[in-house]
Amino acid sequence: MKKLIATAPRVAALVEYEDRPVAAGEVKIQVRFGAPKHGTEVVDFRAASPFIDEEFNSEWQLFRPRPEGTARGIEFGKFQLGNMVVGDIVEVGKDVTEYRIGERVCTYGPLQETVIVNGINNYKLRKMPQGALWQNAVCYDPAQFAMSGVRDASVRVGDVVVVIGLGAIGQIAIQLAKKAGAALVIGVDPIAHRCDIARRHGADVCLNPIGTDVGLEIKTLSGKQGADSIIETSGHSDALQSALRGLAYGGTISYVAFAKPFTSLNFGREAHFNNAKIVFSRACSEPNPDYPRWNRKRIEDTCWTLLMNGYLNCEDLIDPIVSFASSPESYMKYVDQHPELSIKMGVTF
């Protein structure tokens, strides 16, 4: 059996693993399709994550050094790559009653031939409805962050909404903002293919940030007022600077990206005068801003329903689609080295 791991920073490889029988409360999935995560997982893959030598202390709510002698947060040679899998249940533990052999399911999991997960009271193990797209299913994770980004941006009917960065999260945010009643939805991305997809699914206008004063264009398109809400998914400092420049007075920037260190960001310009509000949006933070009405489970339940009933359409977003056999080279090329060539990479087994 093979699985995809990072053997060293920015190096992916398929290695063998020993499969095992399931425990009483587990199910085994024969993986048919999968997808990696193009955001935080890439930071880990590049050995640029603060989690390598530090841990986030929930009591202090800050990063602190890992205790001496403990394992690093990411161990290359063991670090498995992948985020979502779709497949068929091939083995069921004796205590599992909710799932049967042959059912097609989606869950969080690494890119490997079989995945074993808890099969009792596990709402993250989702049954696929007949005819549902696997491409929608593997967008289960990015859809949660897109929806939380739109909610945290307080998008309302009639608003001017900008989405910066048209990867999977940004593309889904475009769809949600338009369906929420935004009057003008503006996408920002330098890649023409991504802009074409965004226009097909709700963007009224797309801007190429290269050689463009994005902030001024947003103000021009909105009659000088600016954007009520800006959802930033790219993580670049110039994108945040443009967002601050194009924001309406008192508007909100929902910052969804896992940002890189900034070397050039000036808060002494439009941010000061536009009374900007920046909300750092993260679906998996508990309690979230709308707790107790909304928690992680409600976010996940809602996203799964929207993906499975066709309210969201993610078929265009899974690009390219590669074979599991070619996944090491494809991961390094499309996810790490040339992310501009992909939106969200899909893997077939």
C-alpha positions as CSV (number, residue, x, y, z in Angstrom):
1,M,0.0,0.0,0.0
2,K,1.3,3.5,-0.8
3,K,0.8,6.9,0.8
4,L,2.1,10.4,0.0
5,I,4.4,12.0,2.4
6,A,6.9,14.9,2.7
7,T,10.4,13.3,3.0
8,A,12.0,16.7,3.3
9,P,11.0,20.3,3.0
10,R,9.4,20.8,-0.5
11,V,10.0,17.1,-1.4
12,A,7.1,14.7,-1.8
13,A,7.2,10.9,-2.3
14,L,5.1,7.8,-2.3
15,V,6.2,5.3,0.4
16,E,4.8,2.0,1.5
17,Y,2.7,1.4,4.6
18,E,1.3,-1.6,6.3
19,D,-2.5,-1.8,6.3
20,R,-4.3,-3.1,9.4
21,P,-7.7,-4.4,10.3
22,V,-10.2,-2.0,11.8
23,A,-10.9,-1.7,15.5
24,A,-14.4,-2.2,16.8
25,G,-15.5,1.4,16.3
26,E,-13.7,2.1,13.0
27,V,-14.4,1.8,9.3
28,K,-11.9,1.4,6.4
29,I,-12.3,3.4,3.2
30,Q,-10.8,2.4,-0.1
31,V,-9.9,5.8,-1.5
32,R,-11.1,6.7,-5.0
33,F,-10.5,10.5,-5.1
34,G,-8.7,13.0,-2.9
35,A,-7.3,16.5,-2.7
36,P,-4.5,18.3,-0.7
37,K,-4.9,21.5,1.2
38,H,-3.4,24.5,-0.7
39,G,-3.1,26.9,2.2
40,T,-1.7,25.9,5.6
41,E,-0.5,22.5,4.5
42,V,1.8,24.2,2.0
43,V,3.3,26.4,4.7
44,D,4.1,23.2,6.6
45,F,5.5,21.5,3.4
46,R,7.8,24.4,3.0
47,A,9.0,24.2,6.6
48,A,7.8,27.8,7.1
49,S,5.2,27.0,9.8
50,P,5.5,28.4,13.4
51,F,4.2,25.0,14.5
52,I,7.5,23.3,13.7
53,D,9.4,24.6,16.8
54,E,6.6,26.3,18.6
55,E,3.1,25.2,19.8
56,F,0.0,27.4,20.1
57,N,-0.8,27.5,23.8
58,S,-4.6,27.8,24.3
59,E,-4.2,29.0,27.9
60,W,-2.0,31.9,26.9
61,Q,-3.5,32.2,23.4
62,L,0.0,32.7,21.9
63,F,2.8,30.7,20.4
64,R,5.5,29.4,22.9
65,P,8.6,27.3,22.3
66,R,8.1,23.5,22.4
67,P,9.5,22.0,25.6
68,E,13.1,20.8,25.2
69,G,13.3,17.2,24.2
70,T,9.8,17.0,22.6
71,A,9.2,16.1,19.0
72,R,9.0,18.9,16.5
73,G,5.6,19.9,15.3
74,I,6.3,18.6,11.8
75,E,8.6,15.6,11.2
76,F,9.7,15.2,7.6
77,G,9.7,11.5,6.7
78,K,6.5,11.1,8.6
79,F,4.5,14.1,7.5
80,Q,1.5,12.9,5.4
81,L,0.1,15.1,2.7
82,G,-3.5,15.4,1.8
83,N,-6.7,16.8,3.3
84,M,-9.9,15.3,1.9
85,V,-10.7,11.9,0.5
86,V,-13.7,10.2,-1.1
87,G,-14.1,6.5,-1.3
88,D,-16.0,3.3,-0.6
89,I,-16.3,1.6,2.8
90,V,-14.6,-1.9,2.6
91,E,-14.5,-2.9,6.2
92,V,-16.7,-2.1,9.2
93,G,-15.9,-2.6,12.9
94,K,-18.3,-4.8,15.0
95,D,-19.6,-1.8,17.0
96,V,-20.3,0.4,14.0
97,T,-24.0,0.7,13.1
98,E,-24.3,3.9,11.0
99,Y,-22.2,2.7,8.0
100,R,-22.2,-0.3,5.7
101,I,-19.7,-1.9,3.3
102,G,-20.1,-0.4,-0.1
103,E,-21.3,3.0,0.9
104,R,-19.5,6.0,-0.6
105,V,-18.3,8.5,1.9
106,C,-16.1,11.6,2.3
107,T,-13.9,12.5,5.2
108,Y,-10.7,14.3,6.2
109,G,-7.8,12.1,5.4
110,P,-4.3,11.9,3.9
111,L,-3.6,10.9,0.3
112,Q,-3.1,7.1,0.7
113,E,-4.8,4.0,-0.7
114,T,-6.9,3.2,2.4
115,V,-8.0,5.5,5.2
116,I,-9.3,4.2,8.6
117,V,-11.5,6.6,10.7
118,N,-13.8,6.5,13.6
119,G,-17.3,5.2,12.6
120,I,-19.3,6.1,15.7
121,N,-20.9,9.5,16.2
122,N,-18.4,11.0,13.7
123,Y,-20.2,13.8,11.9
124,K,-17.0,14.4,9.8
125,L,-17.5,11.1,8.1
126,R,-20.1,12.1,5.5
127,K,-22.2,9.8,3.3
128,M,-22.3,10.8,-0.4
129,P,-25.8,11.1,-1.9
130,Q,-26.4,9.3,-5.1
131,G,-25.0,11.3,-8.1
132,A,-23.2,13.8,-5.9
133,L,-19.9,15.2,-7.4
134,W,-16.7,14.1,-5.8
135,Q,-15.3,17.4,-6.9
136,N,-17.8,19.1,-4.6
137,A,-17.1,16.7,-1.8
138,V,-13.3,17.4,-1.7
139,C,-14.2,21.1,-1.4
140,Y,-15.8,20.4,2.0
141,D,-12.8,21.9,3.8
142,P,-12.3,25.1,1.7
143,A,-16.1,25.7,1.7
144,Q,-16.1,26.0,5.5
145,F,-13.4,28.7,5.4
146,A,-15.1,30.5,2.5
147,M,-18.5,30.5,4.3
148,S,-16.9,31.7,7.6
149,G,-15.1,34.5,5.7
150,V,-18.3,35.7,4.1
151,R,-20.1,35.6,7.4
152,D,-17.3,37.3,9.3
153,A,-17.3,40.0,6.6
154,S,-21.0,40.7,7.4
155,V,-22.0,40.5,3.7
156,R,-25.6,41.8,3.3
157,V,-28.0,42.3,0.5
158,G,-27.0,45.3,-1.7
159,D,-23.3,45.3,-0.6
160,V,-20.2,45.8,-2.7
161,V,-18.1,42.8,-2.0
162,V,-14.5,42.1,-3.1
163,V,-12.8,38.7,-3.0
164,I,-9.0,38.9,-3.3
165,G,-7.3,35.6,-4.4
166,L,-9.4,33.2,-6.5
167,G,-8.2,29.8,-5.3
168,A,-10.7,27.4,-4.0
169,I,-11.7,29.4,-0.9
170,G,-12.0,32.6,-3.0
171,Q,-14.0,31.0,-5.7
172,I,-16.5,29.6,-3.2
173,A,-16.6,33.0,-1.4
174,I,-17.6,34.6,-4.8
175,Q,-20.5,32.2,-5.2
176,L,-21.7,32.7,-1.6
177,A,-21.4,36.5,-1.7
178,K,-23.5,36.7,-4.9
179,K,-26.1,34.3,-3.6
180,A,-26.3,36.3,-0.4
181,G,-27.5,39.2,-2.4
182,A,-24.4,41.3,-2.9
183,A,-25.1,44.0,-5.6
184,L,-21.6,44.1,-7.0
185,V,-19.0,41.2,-6.5
186,I,-15.5,42.0,-7.6
187,G,-12.8,39.2,-7.9
188,V,-9.1,40.0,-7.8
189,D,-6.5,37.6,-9.2
190,P,-3.7,37.8,-11.8
191,I,-4.6,34.5,-13.4
192,A,-7.1,34.8,-16.3
193,H,-8.3,31.3,-16.0
194,R,-9.3,31.8,-12.4
195,C,-11.1,35.0,-13.3
196,D,-13.0,33.3,-16.1
197,I,-14.3,30.7,-13.6
198,A,-15.2,33.4,-11.1
199,R,-17.2,35.3,-13.7
200,R,-19.1,32.1,-14.5
201,H,-20.1,31.7,-10.9
202,G,-21.0,35.2,-9.7
203,A,-18.3,37.7,-10.1
204,D,-19.5,40.9,-11.9
205,V,-16.0,42.1,-12.5
206,C,-12.5,40.7,-12.2
207,L,-9.4,42.8,-11.7
208,N,-5.8,41.8,-12.5
209,P,-3.7,43.3,-9.7
210,I,-0.5,43.4,-11.8
211,G,-0.1,46.9,-13.0
212,T,-3.5,48.0,-11.6
213,D,-4.3,50.3,-8.7
214,V,-6.8,47.8,-7.3
215,G,-8.0,50.2,-4.5
216,L,-8.7,53.0,-7.0
217,E,-10.5,50.6,-9.3
218,I,-12.8,49.4,-6.5
219,K,-13.6,53.0,-5.6
220,T,-14.3,53.8,-9.3
221,L,-16.6,50.7,-9.7
222,S,-18.5,51.6,-6.6
223,G,-19.0,55.3,-7.3
224,K,-16.1,56.4,-5.0
225,Q,-17.7,54.8,-2.0
226,G,-15.5,51.6,-1.8
227,A,-16.2,48.1,-0.8
228,D,-18.5,47.3,2.2
229,S,-16.7,44.0,2.6
230,I,-13.4,42.6,1.4
231,I,-12.5,38.9,1.8
232,E,-8.8,38.5,1.5
233,T,-7.6,34.9,0.8
234,S,-4.2,35.5,-0.9
235,G,-2.0,36.3,2.1
236,H,0.2,38.9,0.3
237,S,1.0,42.2,1.9
238,D,0.2,44.2,-1.3
239,A,-3.2,42.6,-1.4
240,L,-4.0,43.8,2.1
241,Q,-2.7,47.2,1.2
242,S,-5.0,47.3,-1.8
243,A,-7.9,46.2,0.4
244,L,-7.3,49.0,2.9
245,R,-7.2,51.4,0.0
246,G,-10.4,50.2,-1.6
247,L,-12.4,49.8,1.6
248,A,-15.5,52.0,2.2
249,Y,-15.4,54.0,5.4
250,G,-16.1,51.7,8.3
251,G,-16.0,48.6,6.0
252,T,-14.8,45.2,7.0
253,I,-11.9,43.1,5.8
254,S,-12.3,39.4,6.5
255,Y,-8.8,38.1,6.6
256,V,-9.0,34.4,5.7
257,A,-5.5,33.8,4.4
258,F,-2.7,32.2,6.5
259,A,-0.4,35.1,5.8
260,K,3.3,35.2,5.1
261,P,5.5,37.6,7.0
262,F,4.9,41.1,5.8
263,T,7.9,43.4,4.9
264,S,6.0,46.3,3.3
265,L,2.6,47.2,4.8
266,N,1.8,50.8,5.7
267,F,-1.1,51.4,8.2
268,G,-0.4,55.1,8.0
269,R,-2.3,55.5,4.8
270,E,-5.9,54.6,3.9
271,A,-6.3,52.3,6.9
272,H,-6.2,55.2,9.3
273,F,-8.7,57.3,7.4
274,N,-11.1,54.6,6.3
275,N,-11.7,53.4,9.9
276,A,-10.9,49.9,8.7
277,K,-12.1,46.8,10.6
278,I,-10.0,43.7,10.1
279,V,-11.4,40.4,11.3
280,F,-9.2,37.4,11.2
281,S,-11.5,34.7,10.0
282,R,-11.0,31.0,10.9
283,A,-13.8,28.4,10.7
284,C,-12.1,26.1,13.1
285,S,-11.7,28.5,16.0
286,E,-14.0,27.8,18.9
287,P,-16.0,29.6,20.0
288,N,-16.5,31.5,16.8
289,P,-18.0,35.0,16.6
290,D,-21.6,33.8,16.4
291,Y,-21.3,31.2,19.2
292,P,-23.5,29.6,20.6
293,R,-25.8,29.8,17.6
294,W,-23.0,28.8,15.3
295,N,-20.3,26.3,16.1
296,R,-17.9,24.2,14.0
297,K,-20.5,21.4,13.6
298,R,-23.1,23.8,12.3
299,I,-20.6,25.3,9.9
300,E,-19.7,21.9,8.6
301,D,-23.3,20.6,8.4
302,T,-24.3,23.7,6.4
303,C,-21.4,23.5,4.0
304,W,-22.0,19.8,3.3
305,T,-25.6,20.5,2.5
306,L,-24.8,23.3,0.1
307,L,-22.2,21.2,-1.6
308,M,-24.4,18.1,-1.9
309,N,-27.6,19.8,-3.1
310,G,-25.8,21.7,-5.8
311,Y,-26.2,25.2,-4.3
312,L,-22.4,25.4,-4.7
313,N,-20.7,24.2,-7.8
314,C,-17.0,23.2,-7.4
315,E,-16.5,21.1,-10.5
316,D,-14.5,23.8,-12.2
317,L,-12.3,24.3,-9.2
318,I,-10.7,20.9,-9.2
319,D,-7.9,21.6,-11.7
320,P,-5.7,19.9,-12.5
321,I,-6.8,16.3,-11.9
322,V,-3.8,13.9,-11.6
323,S,-3.3,10.2,-10.9
324,F,-2.2,9.0,-7.5
325,A,0.9,7.4,-9.1
326,S,2.0,10.9,-10.3
327,S,1.0,12.7,-7.1
328,P,4.5,13.4,-5.8
329,E,5.7,15.3,-8.9
330,S,2.2,16.9,-9.3
331,Y,2.1,18.0,-5.7
332,M,5.5,19.7,-5.9
333,K,4.7,21.3,-9.2
334,Y,1.1,22.4,-8.8
335,V,0.7,22.9,-5.0
336,D,4.2,24.2,-4.1
337,Q,6.3,25.4,-7.1
338,H,3.7,26.7,-9.5
339,P,0.4,27.3,-7.7
340,E,-0.6,29.7,-10.4
341,L,-1.1,26.6,-12.6
342,S,-3.8,25.2,-10.4
343,I,-6.9,26.1,-8.3
344,K,-7.2,22.9,-6.2
345,M,-5.5,19.8,-7.3
346,G,-7.6,16.6,-7.5
347,V,-6.2,13.1,-7.3
348,T,-7.7,9.9,-8.7
349,F,-6.8,6.5,-7.4
